[in-house]
Amino acid sequence: MSLRRTVNAVAPIRVCDIGGWTDTWYARHGAVFHIAVYPYVEVQIHVVPRDSMAQRVVITAENYGDRFTVDPGRISYNQHPLLEAAIEVMQLPDEASFAINIHSEAPPGAATGTSAAVAVALLGALDSLTSGRLTAHEVAYLAHSLETEKLGLQSGIQDQLCSAYGGINYLEMPSFPHATVSTLHLPDPVWWELEQRLAVVYIGTPHSSSRVHQQVIEELGEDASRNPQMAELRRLAREAKDAVLEGDLTALGDVMSRNTEQQRLLHPALVGAKADEVIAIARRFGVLGHKVNGAGGDGGSLTLLCDGDRARKRQLLAELAAHGYRHLATYISRRGLRVWSGEPGPH
């Protein structure tokens, strides 16, 4: 490995997770349809000879305005635990030091799998500095283990897999945590139309996905495999897959809305008052469907599927903005994790 180079990695976030919640350990088995989208999480690592920096690892978390050092041999977990855990599990070359920069246009806590995308992108970049290479699937599961095993957080498996694979996917999980990923290949006109009709709306309140998961576990118990809402969520994931493959966006919108109502039945706190306000406004503009992203709760975001009238979509977004809600500009990411080397940076 060259002792002076720059490594770049990007990984998409996740929206419109039909069947989410069934990818958890307490659901036992599940099915999820989801869409990987830009804005990406971006990771850039400047690699320099070890004596070029006073500290071996310096991390800048741009979204938080934080810059801190990490000692790979003495992880303290007192800065950004997810980032520190990634450094701990990777065997970084002893002869080098690393300046790591992490950024995303997606706001933290938006229920779009941003933390999973951070872990996937960072692990992918760090993996390029070690001997051997991890597959996208392996990176996803390693990222999942950081949250669940290293940090003791609650997390399903779909966010990490979406970020690693990209595209529009259908996951089947016969037994937690083992899943197969089928990437859905659509004709370009269907892809373009779906992309134009999607709108992701940030409610404006960051939330903790793990905390919301804990609420659901307390309600359902440790074995929700036979829960009727879980069964319906699995079925809706299959319906979403079929609707997209048939190019039937009206049917997809209907599935999205029904999935949100199943989330509400799973636990009333999963669809908050702000989400209901966004849904009520969206209905006035003829949207085909609405999906509370991720775990839901008081904060986070929603995915809306508009009816194809571009002017009416713009009017909807203007009305939502007037109520204090932020539109996150997205497009569907055809690829997942990408890692490449560039010219040496300034460090």
Backbone hydrogen bonds in HBPLUS format (Angstrom, degrees):
<---DONOR---> <-ACCEPTOR-->    atom                        ^
c    i                          cat <-CA-CA->   ^        H-A-AA   ^      H-
h    n   atom  resd res      DA  || num        DHA   H-A  angle D-A-AA Bond
n    s   type  num  typ     dist DA aas  dist angle  dist       angle   num
A0005-ARG N   A0047-VAL O   3.04 MM  42  5.22 143.4  2.18 128.5 139.2     1
A0047-VAL N   A0005-ARG O   2.75 MM  42  5.22 171.0  1.75 172.0 172.2     2
A0342-GLY N   A0006-THR O   2.78 MM 336  5.19 163.0  1.81 146.5 152.2     3
A0007-VAL N   A0045-ILE O   2.83 MM  38  5.06 161.5  1.87 147.1 152.8     4
A0045-ILE N   A0007-VAL O   2.78 MM  38  5.06 164.6  1.80 152.6 158.0     5
A0008-ASN N   A0340-TRP O   2.76 MM 332  5.35 175.3  1.77 174.2 175.7     6
A0340-TRP N   A0008-ASN O   2.92 MM 332  5.35 157.1  1.98 145.7 152.1     7
A0009-ALA N   A0043-VAL O   2.85 MM  34  5.11 146.7  1.96 155.7 156.0     8
A0043-VAL N   A0009-ALA O   2.84 MM  34  5.11 165.1  1.86 159.6 159.4     9
A0010-VAL N   A0338-ARG O   2.99 MM 328  5.45 148.9  2.09 146.6 156.1    10
A0338-ARG N   A0010-VAL O   3.00 MM 328  5.45 154.9  2.06 157.0 162.6    11
A0011-ALA N   A0041-VAL O   3.08 MM  30  5.34 144.6  2.21 141.0 150.8    12
A0041-VAL N   A0011-ALA O   2.84 MM  30  5.34 165.0  1.86 154.9 157.4    13
A0013-ILE N   A0037-VAL O   3.08 MM  24  5.51 150.8  2.16 166.9 159.5    14
A0037-VAL N   A0013-ILE O   2.92 MM  24  5.51 158.5  1.96 139.7 146.7    15
A0014-ARG N   A0112-THR O   2.76 MM  98  4.94 172.5  1.77 146.8 145.7    16
A0015-VAL N   A0035-ILE O   2.92 MM  20  5.44 160.9  1.96 158.0 164.4    17
A0035-ILE N   A0015-VAL O   3.10 MM  20  5.44 166.5  2.12 162.2 160.8    18
A0018-ILE N   A0016-CYS O   3.11 MM   2  5.95 120.6  2.48 109.8  93.8    19
A0020-GLY N   A0017-ASP O   3.27 MM   3  5.41 158.3  2.32 119.8 118.9    20
A0018-ILE N   A0033-PHE O   2.74 MM  15  5.01 126.4  2.03 151.3 161.8    21
A0033-PHE N   A0018-ILE O   2.80 MM  15  5.01 161.3  1.83 149.8 156.4    22
A0022-THR N   A0019-GLY O   3.13 MM   3  6.00 160.7  2.17 140.2 145.9    23
A0157-ILE N   A0023-ASP O   3.26 MM 134  5.80 140.6  2.43 132.9 140.7    24
A0027-ALA N   A0024-THR O   3.29 MM   3  5.26 137.5  2.48  94.6 105.9    25
A0028-ARG N   A0024-THR O   3.26 MM   4  6.50 135.8  2.47 139.5 150.3    26
A0224-ALA N   A0026-TYR O   2.65 MM 198  5.51 162.7  1.68 151.7 156.2    27
A0029-HIS N   A0027-ALA O   2.80 MM   2  5.58 144.0  1.93  97.5  91.4    28
A0176-PHE N   A0028-ARG O   2.87 MM 148  5.32 151.3  1.95 149.1 152.9    29
A0030-GLY N   A0173-MET O   2.85 MM 143  4.93 157.4  1.90 134.9 142.6    30
A0173-MET N   A0030-GLY O   2.83 MM 143  4.93 175.2  1.83 146.0 144.4    31
A0032-VAL N   A0171-LEU O   3.02 MM 139  5.06 153.5  2.09 131.7 139.1    32
A0171-LEU N   A0032-VAL O   2.70 MM 139  5.06 169.9  1.71 158.8 161.9    33
A0034-HIS N   A0169-ASN O   3.12 MM 135  5.63 156.3  2.18 147.0 152.3    34
A0169-ASN N   A0034-HIS O   3.03 MM 135  5.63 156.0  2.09 155.4 162.6    35
A0036-ALA N   A0167-GLY O   2.90 MM 131  5.28 163.0  1.93 153.2 158.5    36
A0333-SER N   A0036-ALA O   2.88 MM 297  5.55 163.3  1.90 128.3 133.7    37
A0038-TYR N   A0331-TYR O   2.84 MM 293  5.40 162.2  1.87 163.1 166.8    38
A0042-GLU N   A0103-HIS O   2.72 MM  61  5.23 175.8  1.72 172.0 172.8    39
A0103-HIS N   A0042-GLU O   2.96 MM  61  5.23 155.6  2.02 150.3 156.3    40
A0044-GLN N   A0101-ASN O   2.94 MM  57  5.23 156.5  2.00 149.5 155.9    41
A0101-ASN N   A0044-GLN O   2.85 MM  57  5.23 163.0  1.88 153.7 159.6    42
A0046-HIS N   A0099-ALA O   2.87 MM  53  5.08 168.4  1.89 148.8 150.6    43
A0099-ALA N   A0046-HIS O   3.01 MM  53  5.08 161.6  2.05 142.9 148.8    44
A0048-VAL N   A0097-SER O   3.11 MM  49  5.43 166.5  2.13 146.3 149.6    45
A0097-SER N   A0048-VAL O   2.86 MM  49  5.43 161.5  1.89 156.1 160.5    46
A0052-SER N   A0049-PRO O   2.89 MM   3  5.50 162.3  1.92 125.9 129.4    47
A0050-ARG N   A0095-GLU O   3.02 MM  45  5.36 146.9  2.13 137.9 130.0    48
A0098-PHE N   A0056-ARG O   2.66 MM  42  6.03 161.4  1.69 160.0 165.8    49
A0070-VAL N   A0057-VAL O   2.92 MM  13  5.27 155.0  1.99 144.7 148.2    50
A0058-VAL N   A0098-PHE O   2.89 MM  40  6.35 159.5  1.93 161.1 167.8    51
A0100-ILE N   A0058-VAL O   2.72 MM  42  6.06 166.1  1.74 167.0 171.4    52
A0059-ILE N   A0068-PHE O   2.80 MM   9  5.48 168.1  1.81 173.0 173.4    53
A0068-PHE N   A0059-ILE O   2.92 MM   9  5.48 158.7  1.97 155.1 160.9    54
A0060-THR N   A0100-ILE O   2.73 MM  40  6.16 156.4  1.79 162.4 170.8    55
A0102-ILE N   A0060-THR O   2.94 MM  42  6.24 158.9  1.99 176.3 175.0    56
A0061-ALA N   A0066-ASP O   2.80 MM   5  5.18 146.9  1.91 145.2 155.8    57
A0064-TYR N   A0061-ALA O   3.05 MM   3  5.70 144.5  2.18 117.5 127.0    58
A0065-GLY N   A0061-ALA O   3.09 MM   4  6.12 119.3  2.48 142.0 157.2    59
A0066-ASP N   A0061-ALA O   3.26 MM   5  5.18 159.7  2.30 140.4 137.1    60
A0062-GLU N   A0102-ILE O   3.01 MM  40  6.05 143.6  2.14 162.2 170.8    61
A0065-GLY N   A0062-GLU O   3.04 MM   3  4.93 145.8  2.16  98.8 109.3    62
A0074-ARG N   A0071-ASP O   2.86 MM   3  5.29 157.2  1.92 119.6 127.1    63
A0083-LEU N   A0080-HIS O   2.99 MM   3  5.58 120.2  2.36 118.2 131.9    64
A0084-GLU N   A0080-HIS O   3.03 MM   4  6.23 162.2  2.06 155.3 160.8    65
A0085-ALA N   A0081-PRO O   2.81 MM   4  5.93 152.6  1.89 148.6 155.7    66
A0086-ALA N   A0082-LEU O   3.15 MM   4  6.40 150.4  2.24 140.8 147.8    67
A0087-ILE N   A0083-LEU O   3.18 MM   4  6.53 155.2  2.24 146.7 152.6    68
A0088-GLU N   A0084-GLU O   3.01 MM   4  6.27 151.4  2.09 144.5 152.7    69
A0089-VAL N   A0085-ALA O   3.10 MM   4  6.37 153.1  2.18 152.2 156.9    70
A0096-ALA N   A0093-PRO O   3.39 MM   3  5.85 170.0  2.40 115.9 117.4    71
A0117-ALA N   A0113-GLY O   2.99 MM   4  6.29 154.4  2.06 148.9 156.4    72
A0118-VAL N   A0114-THR O   2.85 MM   4  6.15 150.3  1.94 150.4 158.9    73
A0119-ALA N   A0115-SER O   3.04 MM   4  6.30 163.1  2.07 147.3 150.8    74
A0120-VAL N   A0116-ALA O   2.90 MM   4  6.15 161.1  1.93 151.0 156.5    75
A0121-ALA N   A0117-ALA O   2.90 MM   4  5.99 169.0  1.92 149.9 153.0    76
A0122-LEU N   A0118-VAL O   2.91 MM   4  5.99 166.4  1.93 153.3 157.7    77
A0123-LEU N   A0119-ALA O   2.90 MM   4  5.90 165.6  1.92 148.0 152.8    78
A0124-GLY N   A0120-VAL O   2.90 MM   4  5.95 155.7  1.96 143.9 151.4    79
A0125-ALA N   A0121-ALA O   2.99 MM   4  6.17 155.7  2.05 145.4 151.4    80
A0126-LEU N   A0122-LEU O   2.90 MM   4  6.12 167.4  1.92 154.2 157.7    81
A0127-ASP N   A0123-LEU O   2.77 MM   4  5.82 151.0  1.85 146.5 155.0    82
A0128-SER N   A0125-ALA O   3.22 MM   3  5.47 132.9  2.45 100.2 111.5    83
A0129-LEU N   A0126-LEU O   2.96 MM   3  5.36 155.4  2.02 110.7 118.8    84
A0130-THR N   A0127-ASP O   3.12 MM   3  5.32 165.7  2.14 110.5 115.0    85
A0139-VAL N   A0135-THR O   2.89 MM   4  6.21 157.2  1.95 155.4 161.8    86
A0140-ALA N   A0136-ALA O   2.99 MM   4  6.23 158.1  2.04 148.5 154.0    87
A0141-TYR N   A0137-HIS O   3.10 MM   4  6.42 160.4  2.13 149.9 154.2    88
A0142-LEU N   A0138-GLU O   2.93 MM   4  6.08 151.7  2.01 147.0 155.3    89
A0143-ALA N   A0139-VAL O   2.85 MM   4  6.04 157.6  1.90 150.4 156.7    90
A0144-HIS N   A0140-ALA O   2.93 MM   4  6.22 151.9  2.01 144.7 152.8    91
A0145-SER N   A0141-TYR O   2.99 MM   4  6.17 151.9  2.07 139.5 146.6    92
A0146-LEU N   A0142-LEU O   3.11 MM   4  6.44 138.5  2.29 143.0 153.4    93
A0148-THR N   A0144-HIS O   3.07 MM   4  6.31 168.0  2.08 155.6 159.3    94
A0149-GLU N   A0145-SER O   2.79 MM   4  5.05 143.5  1.92 126.3 138.5    95
A0150-LYS N   A0145-SER O   3.10 MM   5  6.58 157.6  2.16 155.3 161.9    96
A0151-LEU N   A0146-LEU O   3.06 MM   5  6.29 136.4  2.26 145.7 158.4    97
A0153-LEU N   A0147-GLU O   2.75 MM   6  5.37 164.2  1.77 155.5 151.8    98
A0161-LEU N   A0157-ILE O   3.42 MM   4  6.62 162.0  2.45 150.6 155.8    99
A0162-CYS N   A0158-GLN O   2.86 MM   4  5.99 158.4  1.91 153.0 158.9   100
A0163-SER N   A0159-ASP O   3.05 MM   4  6.26 161.7  2.09 149.0 153.5   101
A0164-ALA N   A0160-GLN O   3.00 MM   4  6.15 153.9  2.07 144.6 151.8   102
A0165-TYR N   A0161-LEU O   2.94 MM   4  5.99 158.6  1.99 150.3 155.2   103
A0166-GLY N   A0162-CYS O   2.77 MM   4  5.44 158.2  1.82 145.2 152.7   104
A0337-LEU N   A0164-ALA O   3.12 MM 173  4.82 149.0  2.22 105.2 112.6   105
A0167-GLY N   A0333-SER O   2.63 MM 166  5.42 144.6  1.75 162.9 169.2   106
A0184-LEU N   A0168-ILE O   2.75 MM  16  5.57 170.0  1.76 166.7 170.2   107
A0170-TYR N   A0182-SER O   2.84 MM  12  5.18 151.1  1.93 143.7 153.4   108
A0182-SER N   A0170-TYR O   2.94 MM  12  5.18 162.9  1.97 145.4 150.8   109
A0172-GLU N   A0180-THR O   3.13 MM   8  5.46 156.8  2.18 146.2 153.2   110
A0180-THR N   A0172-GLU O   2.93 MM   8  5.46 156.0  1.99 152.3 157.6   111
A0178-HIS N   A0175-SER O   2.76 MM   3  5.68 135.2  1.96 149.4 146.4   112
A0190-VAL N   A0187-PRO O   3.02 MM   3  5.51 123.1  2.35 113.5 127.2   113
A0191-TRP N   A0187-PRO O   3.06 MM   4  6.35 163.7  2.09 157.2 162.5   114
A0192-TRP N   A0188-ASP O   2.80 MM   4  5.98 168.8  1.81 165.2 167.3   115
A0193-GLU N   A0189-PRO O   2.96 MM   4  6.01 159.2  2.00 141.6 147.6   116
A0194-LEU N   A0190-VAL O   2.93 MM   4  6.05 165.2  1.96 150.7 154.9   117
A0195-GLU N   A0191-TRP O   2.93 MM   4  6.08 161.9  1.96 149.1 154.7   118
A0196-GLN N   A0192-TRP O   2.96 MM   4  6.17 155.1  2.02 147.1 153.2   119
A0197-ARG N   A0193-GLU O   3.02 MM   4  6.19 145.5  2.14 145.9 155.0   120
A0198-LEU N   A0194-LEU O   3.10 MM   4  6.25 138.4  2.28 150.8 160.0   121
A0306-CYS N   A0197-ARG O   2.94 MM 109  4.85 177.7  1.94 132.9 133.1   122
A0199-ALA N   A0304-LEU O   2.91 MM 105  5.04 141.4  2.06 147.3 149.7   123
A0304-LEU N   A0199-ALA O   2.71 MM 105  5.04 169.1  1.72 156.2 160.2   124
A0328-LEU N   A0200-VAL O   2.82 MM 128  5.42 172.0  1.82 158.3 161.1   125
A0201-VAL N   A0302-LEU O   2.86 MM 101  5.29 162.8  1.89 156.5 162.0   126
A0302-LEU N   A0201-VAL O   2.92 MM 101  5.29 149.8  2.01 141.9 151.4   127
A0202-TYR N   A0326-ARG O   2.71 MM 124  5.10 162.8  1.74 165.3 163.0   128
A0326-ARG N   A0202-TYR O   3.21 MM 124  5.10 155.8  2.27 151.7 150.1   129
A0203-ILE N   A0300-GLY O   2.93 MM  97  5.78 163.6  1.96 148.6 153.7   130
A0300-GLY N   A0205-THR O   3.13 MM  95  6.26 145.1  2.25 148.4 155.9   131
A0212-VAL N   A0208-SER O   3.20 MM   4  6.55 155.9  2.26 149.8 156.1   132
A0213-HIS N   A0209-SER O   2.92 MM   4  6.21 158.9  1.96 153.8 160.0   133
A0214-GLN N   A0210-SER O   3.02 MM   4  6.30 152.2  2.10 145.1 152.2   134
A0215-GLN N   A0211-ARG O   3.19 MM   4  6.55 146.7  2.30 142.5 150.4   135
A0215-GLN N   A0212-VAL O   3.12 MM   3  5.15 120.7  2.49  96.3 110.6   136
A0216-VAL N   A0212-VAL O   3.19 MM   4  6.57 155.5  2.25 150.1 155.9   137
A0217-ILE N   A0213-HIS O   2.93 MM   4  6.26 159.6  1.97 155.9 162.0   138
A0218-GLU N   A0214-GLN O   3.03 MM   4  6.21 158.4  2.07 147.1 152.3   139
A0219-GLU N   A0215-GLN O   3.15 MM   4  6.42 138.5  2.33 137.3 148.3   140
A0219-GLU N   A0216-VAL O   3.02 MM   3  5.01 124.5  2.33  94.5 109.4   141
A0220-LEU N   A0216-VAL O   2.80 MM   4  6.02 160.5  1.84 159.5 164.6   142
A0221-GLY N   A0217-ILE O   2.71 MM   4  5.19 154.1  1.78 144.3 150.2   143
A0227-ASN N   A0224-ALA O   3.11 MM   3  5.08 164.1  2.14 106.4 111.1   144
A0231-ALA N   A0227-ASN O   3.05 MM   4  6.39 156.8  2.11 153.3 160.3   145
A0232-GLU N   A0228-PRO O   3.02 MM   4  6.25 153.7  2.09 143.7 150.3   146
A0233-LEU N   A0229-GLN O   2.90 MM   4  6.13 154.9  1.96 148.3 155.3   147
A0234-ARG N   A0230-MET O   3.01 MM   4  6.30 156.8  2.07 151.5 156.7   148
A0235-ARG N   A0231-ALA O   3.14 MM   4  6.40 156.3  2.20 142.5 148.9   149
A0236-LEU N   A0232-GLU O   2.87 MM   4  6.14 153.0  1.95 150.6 158.2   150
A0237-ALA N   A0233-LEU O   3.09 MM   4  6.36 146.8  2.20 145.1 152.8   151
A0238-ARG N   A0234-ARG O   3.34 MM   4  6.76 153.4  2.42 145.2 150.9   152
A0239-GLU N   A0235-ARG O   3.01 MM   4  6.37 153.8  2.08 146.2 154.2   153
A0240-ALA N   A0236-LEU O   2.85 MM   4  6.10 156.2  1.91 150.8 156.4   154
A0241-LYS N   A0237-ALA O   3.08 MM   4  6.33 160.9  2.11 146.9 151.6   155
A0242-ASP N   A0238-ARG O   3.00 MM   4  6.26 166.3  2.02 152.6 155.7   156
A0243-ALA N   A0239-GLU O   2.87 MM   4  6.06 160.3  1.91 151.9 157.6   157
A0244-VAL N   A0240-ALA O   3.04 MM   4  6.23 165.3  2.06 154.6 157.2   158
A0245-LEU N   A0241-LYS O   3.03 MM   4  6.23 166.5  2.05 154.7 158.7   159
A0246-GLU N   A0242-ASP O   2.99 MM   4  6.14 140.0  2.16 143.0 153.5   160
A0248-ASP N   A0243-ALA O   2.86 MM   5  5.06 153.8  1.93 159.3 155.1   161
A0247-GLY N   A0244-VAL O   2.93 MM   3  4.88 152.1  2.01 100.8 109.9   162
A0252-LEU N   A0248-ASP O   3.16 MM   4  6.51 150.6  2.25 140.3 148.9   163
A0253-GLY N   A0249-LEU O   2.95 MM   4  6.14 159.1  2.00 145.4 149.7   164
A0254-ASP N   A0250-THR O   3.13 MM   4  6.42 154.9  2.19 145.4 151.7   165
A0255-VAL N   A0251-ALA O   3.03 MM   4  6.32 155.4  2.10 148.4 154.7   166
A0256-MET N   A0252-LEU O   2.94 MM   4  6.25 157.6  1.99 153.5 159.6   167
A0257-SER N   A0253-GLY O   3.13 MM   4  6.42 163.6  2.16 152.3 154.8   168
A0258-ARG N   A0254-ASP O   3.04 MM   4  6.26 161.0  2.08 149.2 154.8   169
A0259-ASN N   A0255-VAL O   2.84 MM   4  6.00 150.0  1.93 150.0 158.4   170
A0260-THR N   A0256-MET O   3.11 MM   4  6.45 154.2  2.17 147.6 153.6   171
A0261-GLU N   A0257-SER O   3.19 MM   4  6.54 153.1  2.26 145.3 152.0   172
A0262-GLN N   A0258-ARG O   3.00 MM   4  6.31 146.3  2.12 143.0 152.4   173
A0262-GLN N   A0259-ASN O   3.10 MM   3  5.02 118.1  2.50  92.4 107.9   174
A0263-GLN N   A0259-ASN O   2.91 MM   4  6.28 149.1  2.01 149.3 158.2   175
A0264-ARG N   A0260-THR O   3.06 MM   4  6.39 151.9  2.14 143.7 151.0   176
A0265-LEU N   A0261-GLU O   3.02 MM   4  6.34 149.1  2.11 142.0 150.0   177
A0266-LEU N   A0262-GLN O   2.85 MM   4  6.08 142.2  1.99 143.4 154.4   178
A0266-LEU N   A0263-GLN O   3.10 MM   3  4.94 119.9  2.48  90.2 105.7   179
A0267-HIS N   A0263-GLN O   3.13 MM   4  6.49 153.8  2.20 151.3 156.1   180
A0270-LEU N   A0267-HIS O   3.02 MM   3  5.75 170.6  2.03 128.3 130.9   181
A0297-GLY N   A0270-LEU O   2.88 MM  27  4.16 158.9  1.92 105.7 107.0   182
A0276-ASP N   A0272-GLY O   3.07 MM   4  6.41 155.3  2.13 148.5 155.5   183
A0277-GLU N   A0273-ALA O   3.01 MM   4  6.31 144.7  2.14 141.6 151.2   184
A0278-VAL N   A0274-LYS O   3.00 MM   4  6.33 159.8  2.04 152.3 156.6   185
A0279-ILE N   A0275-ALA O   2.94 MM   4  6.20 160.1  1.98 150.4 156.2   186
A0280-ALA N   A0276-ASP O   2.93 MM   4  6.12 158.5  1.98 145.5 150.9   187
A0281-ILE N   A0277-GLU O   3.01 MM   4  6.27 160.5  2.05 151.5 156.2   188
A0282-ALA N   A0278-VAL O   2.87 MM   4  6.05 164.3  1.89 152.4 157.3   189
A0283-ARG N   A0279-ILE O   2.97 MM   4  6.17 152.0  2.05 150.2 156.7   190
A0284-ARG N   A0281-ILE O   3.06 MM   3  5.41 131.4  2.31 104.2 116.7   191
A0285-PHE N   A0282-ALA O   2.96 MM   3  5.31 147.4  2.07 106.9 117.0   192
A0287-VAL N   A0282-ALA O   3.43 MM   5  5.85 169.1  2.44 139.7 140.3   193
A0286-GLY N   A0283-ARG O   3.14 MM   3  5.15 161.0  2.18 110.5 109.4   194
A0288-LEU N   A0305-LEU O   2.68 MM  17  5.48 146.9  1.79 160.4 172.0   195
A0305-LEU N   A0289-GLY O   2.97 MM  16  5.16 160.5  2.01 144.8 143.2   196
A0291-LYS N   A0303-THR O   2.83 MM  12  5.11 148.7  1.93 147.9 157.2   197
A0303-THR N   A0291-LYS O   2.81 MM  12  5.11 161.2  1.85 148.3 153.5   198
A0293-ASN N   A0301-SER O   2.99 MM   8  5.69 157.1  2.04 138.6 145.0   199
A0313-LYS N   A0309-ASP O   3.03 MM   4  6.33 149.1  2.13 149.0 158.3   200
A0314-ARG N   A0310-ARG O   3.02 MM   4  6.37 158.8  2.07 151.4 156.2   201
A0315-GLN N   A0311-ALA O   2.98 MM   4  6.30 152.2  2.06 147.1 155.2   202
A0316-LEU N   A0312-ARG O   2.91 MM   4  6.14 153.1  1.98 145.7 152.9   203
A0317-LEU N   A0313-LYS O   2.95 MM   4  6.27 162.8  1.98 155.8 159.2   204
A0318-ALA N   A0314-ARG O   2.98 MM   4  6.18 152.3  2.06 144.2 151.9   205
A0319-GLU N   A0315-GLN O   2.97 MM   4  6.20 154.6  2.04 146.5 153.3   206
A0320-LEU N   A0316-LEU O   2.89 MM   4  6.20 158.7  1.94 154.3 160.3   207
A0321-ALA N   A0317-LEU O   2.93 MM   4  6.09 156.1  1.99 143.6 150.2   208
A0322-ALA N   A0318-ALA O   3.00 MM   4  6.24 149.1  2.10 142.9 151.0   209
A0323-HIS N   A0320-LEU O   3.01 MM   3  5.12 136.9  2.20  98.0 110.6   210
A0325-TYR N   A0320-LEU O   2.95 MM   5  5.28 164.5  1.97 142.4 138.5   211
A0324-GLY N   A0321-ALA O   2.91 MM   3  4.97 160.1  1.95 107.0 111.9   212
